[in-house]
Amino acid sequence: IVLRSLGKNFGLHGIRFGYLVANPSLAGRIRSMLPKWNLNSFDEHVVFMLKEHGTEYQQSLHQVRRDRKDMSGQLSSLPGLTVYPSQGNFRFVRLPV
């Protein structure tokens, strides 16, 4: 199962839009559990606008990756901290005991 959120990548934290990729059987079961109208009209309008801004979307993703790498580097430079690798936007950091 792969879950993605488009709103956060664009800095649209109030927009609740994402998608799921899974095998058809599992995706169908999950879809059957969702409310019939699980996307409001404002979010839907914004989602259709996003396709016109693919370049900005890619720039946003690259900036998030740069920021993540920079933050990990800065945290790693602090004495006693251990920063564990991650592909997500969250970091697991072990503090000195």
MDAnalysis code that builds the backbone (N, CA, C; Angstrom):
import MDAnalysis as mda
import numpy as np

u = mda.Universe.empty(291, n_residues=97, atom_resindex=np.repeat(np.arange(97), 3), trajectory=True)
u.add_TopologyAttr("name", ["N", "CA", "C"] * 97)
u.add_TopologyAttr("resid", np.arange(1, 98))
u.add_TopologyAttr("resname", ["ILE", "VAL", "LEU", "ARG", "SER", "LEU", "GLY", "LYS", "ASN", "PHE", "GLY", "LEU", "HIS", "GLY", "ILE", "ARG", "PHE", "GLY", "TYR", "LEU", "VAL", "ALA", "ASN", "PRO", "SER", "LEU", "ALA", "GLY", "ARG", "ILE", "ARG", "SER", "MET", "LEU", "PRO", "LYS", "TRP", "ASN", "LEU", "ASN", "SER", "PHE", "ASP", "GLU", "HIS", "VAL", "VAL", "PHE", "MET", "LEU", "LYS", "GLU", "HIS", "GLY", "THR", "GLU", "TYR", "GLN", "GLN", "SER", "LEU", "HIS", "GLN", "VAL", "ARG", "ARG", "ASP", "ARG", "LYS", "ASP", "MET", "SER", "GLY", "GLN", "LEU", "SER", "SER", "LEU", "PRO", "GLY", "LEU", "THR", "VAL", "TYR", "PRO", "SER", "GLN", "GLY", "ASN", "PHE", "ARG", "PHE", "VAL", "ARG", "LEU", "PRO", "VAL"])
u.atoms.positions = np.array([
    [0.854, -1.176, 0.000],
    [0.000, 0.000, 0.000],
    [0.894, 1.230, 0.000],
    [0.597, 2.175, -0.867],
    [1.284, 3.460, -0.900],
    [0.226, 4.533, -0.688],
    [0.457, 5.401, 0.290],
    [-0.438, 6.528, 0.553],
    [0.335, 7.814, 0.323],
    [-0.262, 8.764, -0.357],
    [0.374, 10.057, -0.603],
    [-0.623, 11.174, -0.332],
    [-0.080, 12.295, 0.117],
    [-0.887, 13.490, 0.334],
    [-0.364, 14.576, -0.591],
    [-1.228, 15.127, -1.414],
    [-0.794, 16.188, -2.319],
    [-0.819, 17.553, -1.654],
    [-1.725, 17.770, -0.733],
    [-1.866, 19.085, -0.119],
    [-0.612, 19.560, 0.577],
    [0.022, 18.703, 1.352],
    [1.200, 19.111, 2.110],
    [2.385, 19.402, 1.209],
    [2.518, 18.673, 0.107],
    [3.628, 18.930, -0.806],
    [3.542, 20.309, -1.437],
    [2.343, 20.835, -1.579],
    [2.146, 22.169, -2.122],
    [2.050, 23.226, -1.028],
    [2.134, 22.824, 0.217],
    [1.952, 23.777, 1.304],
    [0.485, 24.124, 1.508],
    [-0.405, 23.275, 1.061],
    [-1.851, 23.491, 1.194],
    [-2.371, 22.621, 2.324],
    [-1.984, 22.943, 3.527],
    [-2.261, 22.076, 4.663],
    [-3.744, 21.919, 4.971],
    [-4.573, 22.830, 4.544],
    [-6.007, 22.698, 4.789],
    [-6.709, 21.828, 3.756],
    [-6.016, 21.555, 2.646],
    [-6.603, 20.728, 1.595],
    [-6.356, 19.269, 1.943],
    [-7.417, 18.528, 2.063],
    [-7.318, 17.120, 2.436],
    [-7.496, 16.266, 1.188],
    [-6.417, 16.106, 0.447],
    [-6.494, 15.287, -0.747],
    [-5.271, 14.397, -0.828],
    [-5.498, 13.150, -1.030],
    [-4.416, 12.196, -1.187],
    [-4.896, 11.045, -2.037],
    [-4.029, 10.087, -2.194],
    [-4.419, 8.917, -2.966],
    [-3.749, 7.675, -2.414],
    [-4.293, 6.553, -2.796],
    [-3.805, 5.253, -2.358],
    [-3.534, 4.406, -3.593],
    [-2.407, 3.691, -3.564],
    [-2.101, 2.718, -4.609],
    [-1.944, 1.371, -3.919],
    [-2.699, 0.397, -4.382],
    [-2.650, -0.948, -3.796],
    [-3.164, -1.931, -4.840],
    [-3.061, -3.212, -4.527],
    [-3.614, -4.180, -5.484],
    [-5.122, -3.940, -5.571],
    [-5.716, -4.230, -6.723],
    [-7.124, -3.885, -6.946],
    [-8.083, -4.428, -5.894],
    [-7.850, -5.622, -5.424],
    [-8.750, -6.208, -4.430],
    [-8.731, -5.408, -3.134],
    [-7.537, -5.109, -2.649],
    [-7.410, -4.345, -1.408],
    [-7.921, -2.920, -1.589],
    [-7.575, -2.286, -2.714],
    [-8.051, -0.921, -2.973],
    [-9.576, -0.880, -3.000],
    [-10.198, -1.895, -3.595],
    [-11.661, -1.952, -3.632],
    [-12.273, -2.082, -2.255],
    [-11.655, -2.894, -1.407],
    [-12.164, -3.047, -0.035],
    [-12.054, -1.734, 0.727],
    [-10.927, -1.049, 0.571],
    [-10.749, 0.233, 1.265],
    [-11.745, 1.252, 0.732],
    [-11.911, 1.295, -0.587],
    [-12.855, 2.251, -1.180],
    [-14.270, 2.039, -0.650],
    [-14.647, 0.787, -0.435],
    [-16.001, 0.501, 0.053],
    [-16.224, 1.021, 1.472],
    [-15.152, 1.288, 2.194],
    [-15.274, 1.794, 3.567],
    [-15.297, 3.320, 3.633],
    [-14.974, 3.983, 2.519],
    [-14.946, 5.444, 2.518],
    [-16.359, 6.004, 2.406],
    [-16.566, 7.206, 2.955],
    [-17.869, 7.849, 2.766],
    [-18.110, 8.109, 1.274],
    [-19.353, 8.121, 0.878],
    [-19.676, 8.314, -0.541],
    [-19.133, 9.646, -1.057],
    [-19.247, 10.691, -0.276],
    [-18.766, 12.016, -0.681],
    [-17.596, 12.393, 0.219],
    [-16.430, 11.827, -0.025],
    [-15.307, 12.071, 0.875],
    [-14.386, 13.194, 0.412],
    [-14.787, 13.948, -0.606],
    [-14.006, 15.088, -1.087],
    [-14.964, 16.254, -1.280],
    [-14.684, 17.381, -0.596],
    [-15.593, 18.512, -0.753],
    [-15.278, 19.270, -2.044],
    [-16.188, 20.134, -2.463],
    [-16.064, 20.798, -3.763],
    [-14.871, 21.743, -3.822],
    [-14.522, 22.389, -2.712],
    [-13.364, 23.286, -2.716],
    [-12.084, 22.493, -2.948],
    [-11.912, 21.406, -2.201],
    [-10.726, 20.562, -2.377],
    [-10.651, 20.025, -3.805],
    [-11.790, 19.610, -4.336],
    [-11.826, 19.085, -5.702],
    [-11.387, 20.152, -6.703],
    [-11.856, 21.376, -6.527],
    [-11.470, 22.482, -7.414],
    [-9.957, 22.712, -7.353],
    [-9.401, 22.724, -6.149],
    [-7.960, 22.929, -5.979],
    [-7.176, 21.805, -6.647],
    [-7.623, 20.575, -6.495],
    [-6.927, 19.430, -7.100],
    [-6.846, 19.591, -8.617],
    [-7.922, 20.025, -9.250],
    [-7.884, 20.218, -10.702],
    [-6.982, 21.389, -11.083],
    [-6.846, 22.368, -10.224],
    [-5.919, 23.478, -10.488],
    [-4.466, 23.009, -10.422],
    [-4.175, 22.027, -9.584],
    [-2.799, 21.569, -9.394],
    [-2.178, 21.025, -10.673],
    [-2.987, 20.423, -11.528],
    [-2.424, 19.845, -12.751],
    [-1.831, 20.919, -13.660],
    [-2.232, 22.153, -13.471],
    [-1.681, 23.262, -14.251],
    [-0.366, 23.769, -13.667],
    [0.030, 23.227, -12.517],
    [1.215, 23.724, -11.819],
    [2.205, 22.604, -11.520],
    [2.410, 21.734, -12.506],
    [3.326, 20.606, -12.330],
    [4.751, 21.038, -12.032],
    [5.217, 22.108, -12.687],
    [6.583, 22.595, -12.458],
    [6.745, 23.063, -11.022],
    [5.784, 23.843, -10.533],
    [5.849, 24.315, -9.153],
    [5.789, 23.145, -8.175],
    [5.008, 22.134, -8.510],
    [4.904, 20.949, -7.663],
    [6.265, 20.268, -7.554],
    [6.934, 20.078, -8.673],
    [8.260, 19.452, -8.655],
    [9.250, 20.299, -7.865],
    [9.193, 21.622, -8.027],
    [10.074, 22.509, -7.257],
    [9.802, 22.371, -5.764],
    [8.540, 22.274, -5.400],
    [8.174, 22.116, -3.996],
    [8.729, 20.814, -3.435],
    [8.610, 19.727, -4.198],
    [9.147, 18.442, -3.747],
    [10.661, 18.507, -3.561],
    [11.349, 19.154, -4.497],
    [12.807, 19.286, -4.376],
    [13.180, 20.118, -3.151],
    [12.410, 21.178, -2.891],
    [12.698, 22.013, -1.720],
    [12.495, 21.225, -0.433],
    [11.450, 20.428, -0.372],
    [11.210, 19.596, 0.815],
    [12.379, 18.646, 1.030],
    [12.868, 18.039, -0.047],
    [14.020, 17.123, 0.073],
    [15.263, 17.858, 0.555],
    [15.501, 19.055, 0.002],
    [16.669, 19.849, 0.440],
    [16.547, 20.224, 1.912],
    [15.368, 20.663, 2.312],
    [15.154, 21.045, 3.714],
    [15.339, 19.851, 4.644],
    [14.830, 18.691, 4.232],
    [14.963, 17.479, 5.033],
    [16.441, 17.117, 5.206],
    [17.196, 17.171, 4.126],
    [18.628, 16.853, 4.175],
    [19.371, 17.868, 5.043],
    [19.043, 19.144, 4.882],
    [19.687, 20.200, 5.667],
    [19.396, 20.035, 7.158],
    [18.133, 19.777, 7.495],
    [17.773, 19.605, 8.901],
    [18.481, 18.392, 9.503],
    [18.529, 17.298, 8.758],
    [19.217, 16.104, 9.258],
    [20.689, 16.395, 9.493],
    [21.306, 17.131, 8.578],
    [22.714, 17.489, 8.739],
    [22.953, 18.355, 9.961],
    [22.087, 19.339, 10.166],
    [22.243, 20.214, 11.331],
    [22.039, 19.439, 12.630],
    [21.036, 18.572, 12.663],
    [20.813, 17.769, 13.869],
    [21.984, 16.823, 14.118],
    [22.516, 16.223, 13.057],
    [23.636, 15.283, 13.195],
    [24.886, 15.954, 13.742],
    [25.008, 17.257, 13.520],
    [26.204, 17.965, 13.986],
    [26.152, 18.272, 15.484],
    [25.004, 18.073, 16.110],
    [24.892, 18.328, 17.545],
    [25.475, 17.151, 18.323],
    [26.327, 17.429, 19.293],
    [26.977, 16.350, 20.049],
    [25.960, 15.441, 20.744],
    [26.161, 14.145, 20.581],
    [25.345, 13.166, 21.287],
    [24.062, 12.765, 20.595],
    [23.647, 13.502, 19.563],
    [22.407, 13.151, 18.862],
    [22.695, 12.131, 17.768],
    [21.804, 11.183, 17.627],
    [21.876, 10.230, 16.523],
    [20.626, 10.425, 15.676],
    [20.819, 10.744, 14.406],
    [19.703, 10.935, 13.480],
    [19.635, 9.709, 12.576],
    [18.477, 9.074, 12.547],
    [18.305, 7.871, 11.743],
    [17.772, 8.237, 10.364],
    [18.237, 7.530, 9.342],
    [17.797, 7.843, 7.980],
    [16.293, 7.618, 7.803],
    [15.703, 8.433, 6.940],
    [14.273, 8.328, 6.674],
    [13.969, 8.966, 5.333],
    [12.991, 8.432, 4.636],
    [12.509, 9.037, 3.398],
    [11.323, 9.968, 3.665],
    [10.776, 9.905, 4.866],
    [9.615, 10.719, 5.213],
    [10.018, 12.107, 5.668],
    [9.036, 12.925, 5.977],
    [9.297, 14.287, 6.428],
    [9.501, 14.374, 7.929],
    [9.525, 13.239, 8.591],
    [9.754, 13.198, 10.027],
    [11.101, 12.539, 10.279],
    [11.745, 12.934, 11.363],
    [13.044, 12.374, 11.724],
    [12.956, 11.708, 13.081],
    [13.590, 10.550, 13.187],
    [13.733, 9.875, 14.463],
    [15.123, 10.214, 14.960],
    [15.189, 10.841, 16.131],
    [16.463, 11.290, 16.693],
    [16.606, 10.706, 18.085],
    [17.735, 10.048, 18.307],
    [18.028, 9.530, 19.646],
    [18.798, 10.613, 20.395],
    [18.280, 10.968, 21.574],
    [18.921, 11.974, 22.418],
    [19.917, 11.301, 23.349],
    [20.953, 12.022, 23.751],
    [21.899, 11.426, 24.698],
    [21.207, 11.142, 26.029],
    [21.594, 10.046, 26.643],
    [20.972, 9.648, 27.912],
    [21.691, 10.307, 29.058],
])
